[in-house]
Amino acid sequence: MGTENDIIIGREAVIHDDELEEVFIRASGPGGQNVNKVATAVQLRFDAANARGLSERVRASTIRLAGQRATKDGVIVIEAARFRTQEQNRADARQRLAALVARAAEPPPPPRKKTKPTKGSVERRLKAKAGRSVVKKLRGRIEND
């Protein structure tokens, strides 16, 4: 079913190679004449909303984590123009997508356990409150008898 180019992240997350769409575009920045002629930057598109290799939990988490990189339809767009060659930019974009999905696939943190304050801490808090109350009362007017 899978190919050797599939990115396996975990039990709940596999990015199939045929679900990735790459478009090569011209990059901005340094590169001299070369930057105006050669399309070295890559725009990687991954339809996370319809990806068959993601569980429902990972799918929702991936789209949420992608933020502005995700379209309304759930397509994640990653642009990589860090390097001067297509191959390096292609690998960089795939690596960034894999890191995003891996972060989304992490298990949720355990729920917080509610605890009661200790008897000693409650007593210390009340003693401090009483002390502050006394200080504020002493700031008031002095009445002559």
Backbone as ProteinMPNN parsed JSONL, in Angstrom:
{"seq_chain_A": "MGTENDIIIGREAVIHDDELEEVFIRASGPGGQNVNKVATAVQLRFDAANARGLSERVRASTIRLAGQRATKDGVIVIEAARFRTQEQNRADARQRLAALVARAAEPPPPPRKKTKPTKGSVERRLKAKAGRSVVKKLRGRIEND", "coords_chain_A": {"N_chain_A": [[0.823, -1.188, 0.0], [1.839, 1.35, 0.888], [4.535, 3.513, -0.205], [8.134, 3.716, -0.617], [8.725, 6.358, -0.282], [6.92, 7.407, 1.473], [6.183, 9.206, 4.466], [6.627, 8.138, 7.574], [5.344, 8.74, 10.653], [4.191, 7.946, 13.039], [2.014, 5.604, 14.788], [-0.513, 6.687, 14.407], [-0.125, 8.484, 12.389], [0.751, 8.917, 9.111], [2.285, 10.178, 6.282], [1.39, 10.004, 3.083], [3.113, 9.673, 0.014], [1.803, 10.238, -2.402], [-0.076, 12.09, -1.639], [1.096, 14.494, -1.407], [1.755, 17.594, -2.904], [3.87, 19.293, -4.99], [5.112, 22.433, -5.969], [7.329, 24.247, -7.852], [8.809, 27.358, -7.399], [10.042, 30.703, -8.075], [12.56, 31.913, -5.959], [13.028, 34.532, -3.517], [15.528, 36.939, -2.488], [19.143, 36.523, -1.828], [21.352, 35.475, -4.5], [22.031, 36.331, -6.907], [22.101, 36.59, -10.492], [21.079, 34.097, -10.902], [18.842, 33.749, -9.255], [16.777, 34.986, -10.567], [16.232, 33.386, -12.708], [15.98, 30.643, -12.144], [13.746, 28.29, -10.753], [13.857, 27.599, -7.659], [12.761, 27.56, -5.136], [10.359, 25.8, -3.135], [6.911, 25.015, -2.983], [5.035, 23.319, -0.915], [2.18, 21.344, -0.785], [-0.247, 19.916, 1.286], [-3.011, 18.054, 1.759], [-4.462, 17.989, 4.52], [-6.979, 17.707, 5.636], [-8.231, 15.719, 4.179], [-6.499, 13.598, 4.285], [-5.554, 10.228, 4.226], [-3.843, 8.912, 5.919], [-3.869, 9.965, 8.457], [-5.109, 10.036, 11.784], [-8.288, 11.001, 13.223], [-7.929, 12.662, 15.473], [-5.238, 13.502, 15.199], [-5.394, 14.74, 12.725], [-7.111, 16.987, 13.202], [-5.568, 18.32, 15.116], [-3.242, 18.85, 13.663], [-4.103, 20.675, 11.687], [-4.903, 22.743, 13.344], [-2.454, 23.422, 14.593], [-1.022, 24.244, 12.352], [-1.952, 26.741, 11.763], [-1.78, 29.829, 10.192], [-0.707, 28.715, 7.953], [-2.436, 26.869, 7.013], [-5.202, 26.387, 4.83], [-8.701, 27.354, 4.454], [-9.913, 25.056, 3.607], [-8.47, 23.064, 4.769], [-5.974, 22.508, 3.714], [-2.549, 22.297, 3.957], [0.028, 24.561, 3.444], [3.354, 24.783, 2.77], [6.158, 26.754, 2.403], [9.387, 26.629, 1.153], [12.393, 28.15, 0.917], [14.95, 28.352, 1.703], [17.353, 27.291, 0.86], [19.65, 27.037, -2.01], [19.17, 25.138, -3.88], [16.838, 23.0, -5.582], [16.485, 20.396, -4.591], [17.406, 20.491, -1.921], [15.634, 22.369, -0.83], [13.249, 21.036, -1.227], [13.567, 18.798, 0.422], [13.759, 20.15, 2.845], [11.194, 21.315, 3.084], [9.592, 19.002, 3.263], [10.61, 17.937, 5.602], [9.888, 19.909, 7.451], [7.093, 19.716, 7.311], [6.765, 17.108, 8.258], [7.711, 17.462, 10.87], [5.755, 19.174, 11.882], [3.446, 17.541, 11.767], [4.324, 15.515, 13.445], [4.457, 16.847, 15.88], [1.763, 17.318, 16.228], [0.89, 14.745, 16.548], [1.705, 13.976, 19.022], [0.876, 12.619, 22.221], [-1.902, 13.864, 24.177], [-1.425, 16.037, 27.057], [-1.467, 14.709, 30.44], [-4.495, 14.913, 32.418], [-4.998, 17.613, 34.765], [-4.481, 17.177, 38.227], [-6.637, 17.876, 40.814], [-5.907, 19.58, 43.807], [-6.041, 20.075, 47.38], [-5.331, 22.934, 49.411], [-2.751, 22.744, 51.918], [-3.206, 22.297, 55.481], [-1.468, 23.839, 56.989], [-0.652, 25.815, 55.125], [-3.033, 27.189, 54.737], [-3.458, 28.225, 57.291], [-1.19, 29.918, 57.53], [-1.756, 31.759, 55.49], [-4.117, 32.973, 56.458], [-3.113, 34.074, 58.831], [-1.328, 35.954, 57.8], [-3.123, 37.608, 56.491], [-4.543, 38.641, 58.651], [-2.503, 40.036, 59.901], [-1.958, 42.025, 57.973], [-4.365, 43.356, 58.088], [-4.28, 44.478, 60.651], [-2.134, 46.273, 60.309], [-3.269, 48.054, 58.462], [-5.373, 49.073, 59.96], [-3.965, 50.503, 61.865], [-3.126, 52.625, 60.381], [-5.159, 54.402, 60.364], [-7.125, 57.197, 61.679], [-6.133, 58.672, 64.777], [-7.771, 58.509, 67.784], [-8.48, 60.798, 70.35], [-8.852, 60.412, 73.831]], "CA_chain_A": [[0.0, 0.0, 0.0], [2.693, 2.529, 0.967], [5.758, 3.513, -0.993], [9.305, 4.017, 0.2], [8.787, 7.809, -0.075], [5.966, 7.8, 2.499], [6.802, 9.672, 5.704], [5.957, 7.462, 8.689], [5.59, 9.512, 11.863], [3.775, 7.127, 14.175], [0.884, 4.715, 14.518], [-1.669, 7.466, 13.984], [0.228, 9.498, 11.393], [1.6, 8.569, 7.961], [2.06, 11.082, 5.156], [1.607, 9.251, 1.847], [3.806, 10.471, -1.006], [0.866, 10.692, -3.445], [-0.907, 13.161, -1.09], [1.887, 15.721, -1.412], [1.808, 18.284, -4.196], [4.976, 20.251, -4.953], [5.2, 23.399, -7.058], [8.582, 24.98, -7.721], [8.631, 28.768, -7.711], [11.278, 31.469, -7.931], [12.788, 32.387, -4.598], [13.55, 35.883, -3.393], [16.736, 36.969, -1.68], [20.433, 36.472, -2.505], [21.533, 34.432, -5.502], [22.485, 36.983, -8.142], [21.303, 36.369, -11.699], [20.473, 32.774, -10.792], [17.554, 33.818, -8.566], [15.768, 35.459, -11.516], [16.046, 32.421, -13.801], [15.749, 29.258, -11.729], [12.702, 28.097, -9.74], [14.451, 26.705, -6.662], [11.907, 27.47, -3.941], [9.285, 24.818, -3.281], [5.658, 25.223, -2.261], [4.53, 21.972, -0.653], [0.775, 21.347, -0.373], [-0.68, 18.657, 1.882], [-4.433, 18.13, 2.099], [-4.578, 17.318, 5.821], [-8.39, 17.42, 5.924], [-8.632, 14.486, 3.493], [-5.383, 12.643, 4.298], [-5.986, 8.919, 4.728], [-2.865, 8.389, 6.865], [-3.953, 10.648, 9.747], [-6.303, 9.757, 12.589], [-9.118, 12.203, 13.391], [-7.306, 13.521, 16.48], [-4.018, 14.083, 14.621], [-5.835, 15.629, 11.627], [-7.592, 18.244, 13.791], [-4.444, 18.962, 15.784], [-2.315, 19.335, 12.626], [-4.679, 21.877, 11.074], [-4.863, 23.789, 14.369], [-1.06, 23.845, 14.765], [-0.529, 24.881, 11.128], [-2.318, 28.152, 11.862], [-1.948, 30.557, 8.934], [-0.233, 27.904, 6.824], [-3.557, 26.026, 6.578], [-6.3, 27.097, 4.18], [-10.018, 27.041, 5.026], [-10.264, 23.686, 3.218], [-7.611, 22.114, 5.478], [-4.759, 22.216, 2.947], [-1.401, 22.952, 4.571], [0.974, 25.041, 2.434], [4.662, 25.108, 3.351], [7.086, 27.285, 1.404], [10.782, 26.482, 1.562], [13.295, 28.837, -0.006], [16.138, 28.592, 2.508], [18.557, 26.832, 0.155], [19.748, 27.464, -3.4], [18.868, 24.035, -4.8], [15.49, 22.438, -5.453], [16.512, 19.183, -3.765], [17.521, 20.868, -0.511], [14.377, 23.018, -0.434], [12.227, 19.984, -1.22], [13.795, 18.025, 1.649], [13.457, 21.044, 3.96], [9.733, 21.442, 3.175], [9.067, 17.72, 3.748], [11.038, 17.803, 6.989], [9.065, 20.824, 8.243], [5.75, 19.133, 7.371], [6.855, 15.945, 9.147], [7.846, 17.973, 12.24], [4.438, 19.701, 12.254], [2.544, 16.408, 12.003], [4.839, 14.8, 14.62], [4.02, 17.618, 17.053], [0.319, 17.108, 16.354], [0.644, 13.346, 16.904], [2.076, 13.734, 20.419], [-0.315, 12.395, 23.056], [-2.259, 15.039, 24.979], [-0.884, 15.953, 28.421], [-2.43, 14.126, 31.382], [-5.337, 15.938, 33.046], [-4.494, 18.16, 36.022], [-5.099, 16.63, 39.436], [-7.012, 18.939, 41.743], [-5.397, 19.358, 45.159], [-6.472, 21.034, 48.397], [-4.184, 23.521, 50.116], [-2.486, 22.073, 53.192], [-3.715, 23.005, 56.651], [-0.451, 24.829, 57.358], [-0.66, 26.945, 54.189], [-4.26, 27.944, 55.003], [-3.216, 28.97, 58.537], [-0.225, 30.985, 57.224], [-2.448, 32.772, 54.703], [-5.032, 33.693, 57.353], [-2.293, 34.857, 59.764], [-0.813, 37.091, 57.027], [-4.261, 38.514, 56.261], [-4.824, 39.316, 59.923], [-1.4, 40.98, 60.096], [-2.178, 43.163, 57.071], [-5.533, 44.062, 58.611], [-3.806, 45.272, 61.786], [-1.329, 47.371, 59.756], [-4.165, 49.034, 57.84], [-6.13, 49.729, 61.028], [-3.051, 51.44, 62.524], [-2.967, 53.789, 59.509], [-6.329, 55.249, 60.522], [-7.04, 58.341, 62.593], [-5.947, 58.382, 66.195], [-8.812, 59.199, 68.542], [-8.065, 61.223, 71.691], [-9.862, 60.125, 74.853]], "C_chain_A": [[0.87, 1.255, 0.0], [3.917, 2.386, 0.068], [6.923, 3.859, -0.085], [9.453, 5.513, 0.466], [7.774, 8.308, 0.953], [6.716, 8.213, 3.764], [6.006, 9.075, 6.856], [6.346, 8.188, 9.978], [5.244, 8.703, 13.109], [2.61, 6.249, 13.776], [-0.307, 5.463, 13.936], [-1.378, 8.422, 12.833], [1.224, 8.971, 10.358], [1.255, 9.548, 6.848], [2.406, 10.304, 3.892], [2.157, 10.189, 0.776], [2.835, 11.024, -2.053], [-0.085, 11.789, -2.945], [-0.173, 14.498, -1.033], [1.929, 16.296, -2.818], [2.888, 19.353, -4.088], [4.951, 21.133, -6.186], [6.495, 24.174, -6.826], [8.385, 26.405, -8.227], [9.972, 29.482, -7.566], [11.369, 32.011, -6.517], [13.253, 33.831, -4.619], [14.861, 35.81, -2.618], [18.006, 36.817, -2.486], [20.515, 35.321, -3.505], [21.938, 35.013, -6.842], [21.531, 36.751, -9.291], [20.507, 35.061, -11.597], [19.051, 32.85, -10.214], [16.433, 34.261, -9.513], [15.416, 34.424, -12.578], [15.561, 31.051, -13.342], [14.706, 29.192, -10.611], [13.208, 27.094, -8.708], [13.59, 26.571, -5.407], [10.783, 26.474, -4.195], [8.092, 25.22, -2.418], [5.024, 23.843, -2.139], [3.1, 22.077, -0.138], [0.407, 19.954, 0.124], [-2.118, 18.824, 2.349], [-4.672, 17.334, 3.385], [-6.021, 16.919, 6.115], [-8.838, 16.102, 5.301], [-7.529, 13.423, 3.476], [-5.827, 11.323, 4.917], [-5.042, 8.358, 5.784], [-2.92, 9.038, 8.245], [-5.231, 10.249, 10.486], [-7.056, 11.076, 12.777], [-8.469, 13.19, 14.362], [-6.088, 14.244, 15.908], [-4.378, 15.073, 13.51], [-6.25, 16.995, 12.187], [-6.445, 19.024, 14.428], [-3.452, 19.55, 14.772], [-2.831, 20.625, 12.02], [-4.644, 23.038, 12.065], [-3.446, 24.326, 14.548], [-0.509, 24.579, 13.545], [-0.862, 26.36, 11.115], [-2.544, 28.778, 10.501], [-1.483, 29.771, 7.722], [-1.327, 26.982, 6.293], [-4.636, 26.887, 5.936], [-7.614, 26.718, 4.857], [-10.425, 25.597, 4.732], [-9.402, 22.641, 3.908], [-6.38, 21.697, 4.696], [-3.617, 23.006, 3.58], [-0.397, 23.296, 3.478], [2.257, 25.442, 3.149], [5.579, 25.569, 2.231], [8.487, 27.179, 1.953], [11.667, 27.122, 0.506], [14.625, 29.131, 0.683], [17.424, 28.284, 1.741], [18.523, 27.243, -1.315], [19.486, 26.335, -4.388], [17.464, 23.503, -4.519], [15.475, 21.265, -4.479], [16.557, 19.52, -2.281], [16.228, 21.514, -0.005], [13.248, 22.005, -0.333], [12.333, 19.163, 0.077], [13.435, 18.851, 2.879], [11.942, 21.156, 4.165], [9.123, 20.155, 3.734], [9.398, 17.524, 5.223], [10.183, 18.69, 7.903], [7.632, 20.302, 8.381], [5.744, 17.955, 8.342], [6.952, 16.39, 10.606], [6.506, 18.495, 12.755], [3.483, 18.565, 12.607], [3.0, 15.622, 13.238], [4.423, 15.511, 15.906], [2.533, 17.407, 17.311], [0.001, 15.696, 16.84], [1.028, 13.032, 18.348], [0.821, 13.525, 21.252], [-0.626, 13.635, 23.888], [-1.698, 14.907, 26.39], [-1.925, 15.352, 29.366], [-3.253, 15.218, 32.05], [-4.767, 16.365, 34.408], [-5.241, 17.541, 37.194], [-5.393, 17.778, 40.384], [-6.499, 18.587, 43.135], [-5.947, 20.431, 46.092], [-5.236, 21.663, 49.021], [-3.999, 22.835, 51.467], [-3.015, 22.938, 54.34], [-2.75, 24.122, 57.054], [-0.48, 26.049, 56.443], [-1.901, 27.812, 54.39], [-4.059, 28.815, 56.248], [-2.258, 30.136, 58.287], [-0.896, 32.118, 56.45], [-3.355, 33.621, 55.601], [-4.269, 34.572, 58.342], [-1.757, 36.105, 59.061], [-1.924, 38.11, 56.766], [-4.565, 39.321, 57.531], [-3.76, 40.373, 60.202], [-1.569, 42.216, 59.23], [-3.349, 44.017, 57.563], [-5.13, 44.982, 59.76], [-3.032, 46.488, 61.286], [-2.235, 48.447, 59.175], [-4.994, 49.77, 58.884], [-5.273, 50.784, 61.723], [-2.83, 52.693, 61.683], [-4.115, 54.792, 59.675], [-6.087, 56.416, 61.476], [-6.876, 57.897, 64.034], [-6.994, 59.196, 66.96], [-8.303, 59.535, 69.938], [-9.197, 60.972, 72.682], [-9.999, 61.235, 75.84]], "O_chain_A": [[0.651, 2.145, -0.822], [4.278, 1.289, -0.356], [6.734, 4.247, 1.068], [10.222, 5.907, 1.344], [7.759, 9.496, 1.278], [7.755, 7.64, 4.094], [4.857, 9.451, 7.091], [7.52, 8.243, 10.344], [5.945, 8.782, 14.118], [2.256, 6.15, 12.601], [-1.021, 4.943, 13.079], [-2.284, 9.101, 12.351], [2.364, 8.631, 10.675], [0.086, 9.73, 6.509], [3.57, 9.981, 3.653], [1.729, 11.337, 0.649], [3.014, 12.141, -2.537], [-0.826, 12.361, -3.744], [-0.755, 15.515, -0.655], [2.115, 15.571, -3.796], [2.836, 20.214, -3.21], [4.79, 20.651, -7.307], [6.727, 24.695, -5.734], [7.871, 26.632, -9.323], [10.92, 28.933, -7.004], [10.39, 32.501, -5.954], [13.804, 34.301, -5.614], [15.254, 34.742, -2.149], [17.975, 36.962, -3.708], [19.822, 34.314, -3.362], [22.162, 34.277, -7.802], [20.314, 36.715, -9.109], [19.407, 34.944, -12.137], [18.165, 32.105, -10.635], [15.267, 33.943, -9.28], [14.41, 34.567, -13.274], [14.822, 30.375, -14.058], [14.777, 29.948, -9.642], [13.013, 25.888, -8.857], [13.684, 25.571, -4.695], [10.314, 26.323, -5.324], [8.24, 25.694, -1.292], [4.543, 23.272, -3.118], [2.829, 22.8, 0.821], [0.704, 18.948, -0.52], [-2.406, 19.637, 3.227], [-5.038, 16.159, 3.342], [-6.262, 15.905, 6.771], [-9.727, 15.438, 5.833], [-7.622, 12.45, 2.728], [-6.408, 11.303, 6.002], [-5.407, 7.412, 6.482], [-2.113, 8.708, 9.115], [-6.299, 10.14, 9.884], [-6.509, 12.147, 12.514], [-8.455, 14.396, 14.117], [-5.924, 15.448, 16.105], [-3.742, 16.118, 13.373], [-5.796, 18.033, 11.705], [-6.366, 20.245, 14.292], [-2.89, 20.621, 15.0], [-2.067, 21.577, 11.855], [-4.389, 24.18, 11.682], [-3.248, 25.537, 14.644], [0.367, 25.434, 13.676], [-0.134, 27.154, 10.518], [-3.394, 28.323, 9.736], [-1.821, 30.115, 6.589], [-1.163, 26.377, 5.234], [-4.952, 27.972, 6.424], [-7.635, 25.857, 5.737], [-11.178, 24.987, 5.491], [-9.576, 21.447, 3.665], [-5.797, 20.649, 4.973], [-3.699, 24.226, 3.724], [-0.014, 22.437, 2.684], [2.257, 26.318, 4.014], [5.758, 24.87, 1.233], [8.753, 27.589, 3.083], [11.69, 26.695, -0.648], [15.341, 30.052, 0.291], [18.451, 28.932, 1.946], [17.507, 27.733, -1.809], [19.567, 26.541, -5.599], [16.972, 23.548, -3.391], [14.575, 21.147, -3.647], [15.843, 18.919, -1.478], [15.783, 21.239, 1.109], [12.391, 22.106, 0.545], [11.332, 18.876, 0.733], [12.875, 18.327, 3.841], [11.465, 21.097, 5.298], [8.235, 20.211, 4.585], [8.585, 17.015, 5.995], [9.799, 18.273, 8.995], [7.025, 20.43, 9.444], [4.829, 17.819, 9.154], [6.349, 15.772, 11.483], [6.159, 18.289, 13.918], [2.794, 18.62, 13.626], [2.169, 15.119, 13.994], [4.079, 14.867, 16.897], [2.095, 17.327, 18.458], [-1.033, 15.471, 17.469], [0.718, 11.951, 18.85], [-0.193, 14.182, 21.017], [0.283, 14.375, 24.264], [-1.513, 13.792, 26.878], [-3.126, 15.472, 29.125], [-2.766, 16.334, 32.231], [-4.135, 15.57, 35.105], [-6.463, 17.398, 37.167], [-4.503, 18.56, 40.72], [-6.633, 17.451, 43.59], [-6.276, 21.538, 45.666], [-4.204, 21.006, 49.15], [-4.968, 22.397, 52.087], [-3.238, 24.139, 54.187], [-3.176, 25.218, 57.417], [-0.349, 27.182, 56.908], [-1.837, 29.031, 54.232], [-4.437, 29.986, 56.265], [-2.494, 31.237, 58.785], [-0.641, 33.293, 56.715], [-3.353, 34.848, 55.507], [-4.707, 35.677, 58.662], [-1.732, 37.187, 59.648], [-1.695, 39.319, 56.814], [-4.809, 40.526, 57.475], [-4.067, 41.466, 60.677], [-1.351, 43.335, 59.695], [-3.321, 45.243, 57.465], [-5.581, 46.125, 59.836], [-3.238, 47.601, 61.771], [-1.988, 49.635, 59.378], [-5.291, 50.953, 58.72], [-5.778, 51.833, 62.125], [-2.393, 53.718, 62.208], [-4.036, 55.912, 59.171], [-4.989, 56.591, 62.005], [-7.417, 56.872, 64.451], [-7.088, 60.413, 66.803], [-7.761, 58.675, 70.631], [-10.357, 61.281, 72.406], [-10.81, 61.145, 76.762]]}, "name": "protein", "num_of_chains": 1, "seq": "MGTENDIIIGREAVIHDDELEEVFIRASGPGGQNVNKVATAVQLRFDAANARGLSERVRASTIRLAGQRATKDGVIVIEAARFRTQEQNRADARQRLAALVARAAEPPPPPRKKTKPTKGSVERRLKAKAGRSVVKKLRGRIEND"}
